[in-house]
């Protein structure tokens, strides 16, 4: 019988490949990368640099236009690395999967991220799964 674990996330999470930068890694360097997923509580991303858990970082995240918002929005906040795991890549340079919890997020930015997560969730649910085959079926019937 599989062991049941309690979901620890307090916010819904969506797959989101968003441009982002991380600073404050002990020196003046800035890491440019892309998020893997996002919630109002934090995000997950990959990095060539390992950041130890409990490392404080400054994040800049670029949200694309969505819903009624017609322009990109930049979210800047602080965060703490909560998980770091090396990705198994034989004969390649090491790469790490990191999770970061937001700590210094304004209420307005938190609401913006929540809106983006809901918008992405709704798009996944309402996206037509058979759009291409249905269009082909219509063309076939029209040709007959």
PyMOL commands that set and color helices and strands:
alter all, ss='L'
color gray80, all
select helices_A, chain A and resi 107-126+131-143
alter helices_A, ss='H'
color red, helices_A
select strands_A, chain A and resi 14-15+19-23+30-39+42-47+56-63+73-87+95-102
alter strands_A, ss='S'
color yellow, strands_A
deselect
rebuild
show_as cartoon
